[in-house]
Structures are given as C-alpha cells and as structure tokens.
Amino acid sequence: MTLKLAIAGAAGRMGRELAKLVHETEGCALAGGLEAPNSPHLGADYGELIGVKNLGVAISADPAAVVAACDGIIDFTVPKATLSLIKHTKGKIHVIGTTGIDAAGDAEIAEAAKSATIVKTGNFSLGVNMLAALVKRAAAALGQDFDIEVLEMHHRMKIDAPSGTALMLGKAAAEGREINLAEKSVRSRDGHTGARNAGDIGFATLRGGTVVGDHTIIFAGNGERLELRHVAEDRKLFANGAVKAAIWAGDKKPGLYSMFDVLGLN
C-alpha cells in the first residue's frame, strides 16, 4: 500500500527537502503541496519545483483540498499555519515539526489528536531524540548537585528562541528531576541577577551564519563538568526523521505521539 503524503510549507527549504525524500521513498508518494495564499509558487507542479519529473501535483493554498487528497501531511511551518491546519486533519496523519507553539496552541493540538494521528516533536533528528533520553537519565542520576544549562545556536534567519529542540532538551532534564520546567526555566540573564538559584535550568541562545543546529547540555558540578552535545550538519536528517514518523503513524490510532514513540524510547 502506498502512503500518500502532502507537505505544508511546500516551497520552503525544508518543504523541498521533505518533498524530495517522500518522492524517493519506497512505499510513499508525493500527493500535494500546501503554500500561503500569496506564494508565487501556487499552481506550479510540485515535481518540477523540486527538480524531478512532472508529477501532476499542483501547489495549492487550499488546506481542505490538499488534506483530502492525501493520507497524511508533514508540517514544518509557523504556529499560526499549523493551528489552522489541524482544523482539517481529522482522520489523517499530521506530522508537526513547527516550533514556537505556545501552551494554548499545544492544548489545541492535543484536542485535535482525539481525531487525528499527530506526531509532534521539537526535533525529528534521531540523534537529538537519543540525546534527550540521555539528558533525562543524566539529570535523574546527577541530581541537584549539578547545575543544568542548555546552549543552542542556529542560523541568522531562525525566528523563535529558545529553539524547540532546546526546550525539548530542557523538558527532558526537568522530567529527569521530576520538576516543572516552566517553574524552573531561566530564559535570559542581564544586569545584576544575583547568584544562580539551585535547581534552575538555564537557556542561552546564539544566532548567526548558516548554522543548521547546535545544542549542548551542560551539567556543571563542583570541580567537574559534563557536556552532552549534538551538531546537525544537514537539514536532510530532519526530513528523514519526519518521513520515518509519517510511515510509523500509518497504522496508528488517533492520538498525540512524539519521536520517543516512533523510536521506542518510551
């Protein structure tokens, strides 16, 4: 059986990577591309846009029509677009790589997952998800004697901070310590801040150049420091994880899943 997949944010850098991979993956077919109403690519054949043969699949701004023609949609866009798209994905697979979604948006996605099979994560890299599992275990084992800091760097064009991956890793650390990240998260430091509060999980954000993604989790103790790091060198690794998630979700019941579920890390 062929899994028909559409791509939201079809003409963007990530969208094109996803489309190429779907087209090349055995058992999958590129069934649609969704773009904003003002996109100059509307009406273009998606196959020609990604440099393959004409596929007879036109880029569209109509989410209902795009979703109706596919089994699932992979969505690396912006929060507003994702929260609009979930209104159309009932009974479908919806793989969400969008970052910067707030708590209210997460609640809307959880509600939508009652009738759609949603896989949502801060990062679809297989390595990052393994890193998150290690961070959770290290946080639990090392305890309060070690301060935790999350350092991340991305390209100059990234619009949200901290990155979704940094927050995912911070959440893993908080779960390891059995604390609420929102209550212990420190997002910025400026001026006379006073001494560091015990148990805080700090975040530092760097932006510049064309960095794909660099994340370091620092466990700083008395006289020693442990650093766990992941470096992303190619956006294809995120596409690989997202397509893997869509295929995994093919026979799953509606619900809200993560890459931990896909990789069996839960």
C-alpha positions in Angstrom: 0.0 0.0 0.0 1.3 3.4 -1.0 1.2 6.1 1.7 0.2 9.4 0.1 1.9 12.4 1.8 1.5 16.1 1.3 3.9 18.9 2.5 2.9 22.1 4.2 5.3 24.9 3.6 5.8 23.2 0.3 8.2 25.7 -1.4 10.4 26.4 1.6 13.9 24.9 2.1 12.6 22.3 4.5 9.5 21.7 2.4 11.5 20.9 -0.7 13.8 18.5 1.2 10.8 16.7 2.5 9.1 16.5 -0.9 12.3 15.1 -2.5 12.6 12.5 0.2 8.9 11.5 0.0 9.2 11.1 -3.7 12.3 8.9 -3.4 11.0 6.7 -0.5 9.6 3.4 -1.5 6.0 3.0 -0.4 5.4 6.7 -0.3 4.0 9.1 -2.9 4.0 12.9 -3.0 0.3 13.8 -3.1 0.2 17.5 -2.5 1.9 20.7 -1.5 0.4 23.5 0.6 1.5 27.1 0.5 0.4 30.5 1.7 -2.2 32.3 -0.4 0.4 34.9 -1.5 3.0 32.4 -2.6 4.5 32.9 -6.1 4.6 29.1 -6.5 0.8 28.5 -6.4 -0.2 26.3 -9.4 3.3 25.1 -10.1 3.9 21.4 -10.5 5.5 20.2 -7.3 7.7 17.7 -9.2 9.2 20.4 -11.4 9.7 22.6 -8.3 11.9 20.0 -6.6 13.8 19.1 -9.8 12.2 15.8 -10.7 9.7 14.9 -13.4 6.3 16.5 -13.7 4.1 14.7 -11.1 0.8 16.3 -11.9 0.6 17.6 -8.3 0.0 21.4 -8.2 1.0 23.6 -5.3 -2.2 24.8 -3.6 -3.3 27.3 -0.9 -6.5 25.3 -0.1 -5.7 23.1 3.0 -9.0 21.2 2.8 -8.3 20.1 -0.8 -4.7 19.2 -0.1 -5.5 17.2 3.0 -8.5 15.4 1.3 -6.1 14.1 -1.4 -3.6 12.5 1.0 -3.2 10.1 3.9 -1.1 12.5 5.9 0.7 15.8 5.8 4.1 16.8 7.1 4.1 20.3 8.5 7.2 22.4 9.2 5.7 25.9 9.1 4.8 28.5 11.7 2.4 28.3 14.7 -0.4 30.2 13.0 -0.4 28.0 10.0 -0.1 24.8 12.0 -3.0 25.7 14.3 -5.1 26.5 11.2 -4.2 23.2 9.5 -5.2 21.0 12.5 -8.8 22.0 11.7 -8.6 20.0 8.5 -6.6 16.9 9.5 -9.3 14.8 11.2 -8.8 11.1 10.4 -5.4 11.9 8.9 -1.7 11.7 9.8 -0.3 15.1 10.8 3.4 15.2 11.4 4.3 18.5 13.1 7.8 19.9 13.2 6.7 23.5 13.7 8.4 25.2 16.7 7.4 28.2 18.8 3.9 27.0 19.6 2.7 28.3 22.9 0.8 26.4 25.7 -2.6 27.4 24.3 -1.6 26.1 20.9 -0.3 22.8 22.4 -3.7 22.4 24.0 -5.4 22.9 20.6 -3.2 20.2 19.1 -3.9 17.8 22.0 -7.6 18.3 21.3 -7.2 17.7 17.6 -5.3 14.5 18.4 -8.5 12.9 19.6 -9.5 12.5 15.9 -6.1 12.7 14.1 -2.9 10.8 14.4 -0.4 13.5 15.3 3.3 13.1 15.7 4.8 16.3 17.2 8.3 16.9 18.5 10.8 19.7 18.9 13.3 17.9 16.6 12.9 14.9 14.2 16.6 14.1 14.3 17.2 10.5 15.5 20.4 11.7 17.3 18.6 14.5 19.1 15.9 12.2 20.4 18.6 9.8 21.7 20.3 12.8 23.3 17.0 13.8 25.1 16.8 10.3 26.5 20.4 10.6 27.8 19.7 14.0 29.2 16.7 12.7 31.2 18.8 9.9 32.6 21.7 12.1 33.5 19.5 14.7 35.2 17.9 12.0 37.3 21.3 10.4 38.2 23.3 13.5 38.9 20.7 15.3 41.0 20.6 18.9 42.3 24.4 19.0 42.9 24.8 19.7 39.2 23.5 22.9 37.5 21.9 22.4 34.1 22.4 24.9 31.2 21.1 24.4 27.7 23.1 26.2 25.0 21.9 26.4 21.4 22.9 28.1 18.1 21.1 28.4 14.8 21.3 30.3 11.6 20.5 34.0 11.4 17.1 33.5 9.9 15.5 31.5 12.7 12.6 33.4 14.2 11.9 31.7 17.6 14.1 31.4 20.7 15.0 29.2 22.5 14.7 26.7 19.8 12.1 24.0 20.0 15.0 21.5 20.4 16.5 23.4 23.3 13.1 23.4 25.1 12.7 19.7 24.3 16.0 19.0 25.9 15.2 21.3 28.9 11.9 19.4 29.3 13.8 16.1 29.3 16.1 17.4 32.1 13.1 18.6 34.1 11.4 15.2 33.7 14.6 13.5 34.9 14.5 15.7 38.0 10.7 15.4 38.3 10.2 19.1 38.3 8.0 21.5 36.2 10.2 23.2 33.6 8.0 26.3 33.5 8.7 26.9 37.1 12.4 26.4 36.9 13.3 27.8 33.4 15.6 30.8 33.1 15.5 32.2 29.6 17.8 35.2 29.9 20.2 36.9 32.2 21.1 40.6 32.1 22.4 43.1 34.7 22.8 42.3 38.4 21.0 38.9 38.5 22.3 37.6 41.8 23.6 34.1 42.4 22.1 31.2 40.4 19.1 29.6 42.1 19.5 25.9 42.9 17.6 23.7 40.6 17.1 26.2 37.8 17.5 25.1 34.1 19.1 27.9 32.1 18.9 28.6 28.4 21.3 30.5 26.3 20.6 31.4 22.6 23.0 32.2 19.8 22.1 33.2 16.3 24.3 33.6 13.2 25.5 32.5 9.9 24.1 29.3 8.3 24.3 27.1 11.4 21.7 24.2 10.9 21.5 23.4 14.6 24.0 23.0 17.5 22.8 22.0 21.0 24.9 21.5 24.2 23.5 20.5 27.6 25.9 21.3 30.4 25.8 19.6 33.8 28.1 21.8 36.0 29.1 20.3 39.3 31.7 21.2 41.9 35.1 20.7 40.2 33.7 18.9 37.2 31.5 19.4 34.2 29.7 17.0 31.9 28.6 18.2 28.4 26.3 16.3 26.0 26.2 17.8 22.5 24.5 17.3 19.2 25.5 19.0 15.9 23.2 19.0 12.9 25.1 19.3 9.7 22.3 18.8 7.1 18.6 19.5 7.1 18.1 16.1 5.4 18.3 14.5 8.8 15.2 16.3 10.0 13.4 15.2 6.8 14.5 11.6 7.3 13.0 11.6 10.8 9.8 13.2 9.8 9.1 10.8 6.9 10.0 7.9 9.3 7.4 9.3 11.7 4.8 9.5 9.0 5.4 5.9 7.9 5.3 4.8 11.6 2.0 6.6 12.1 0.4 4.9 9.1 -1.3 2.1 11.2 -1.7 4.0 14.5 -4.9 5.1 16.1 -5.6 8.8 16.6 -3.5 10.3 19.4 -0.7 12.6 20.2 2.7 10.9 19.7 6.3 12.0 19.8 9.6 10.7 18.3 10.1 8.9 21.5 7.2 6.7 20.5 8.4 6.3 16.9 11.9 5.2 18.1 10.6 3.1 21.0 12.3 5.2 23.6 9.3 5.4 25.9 
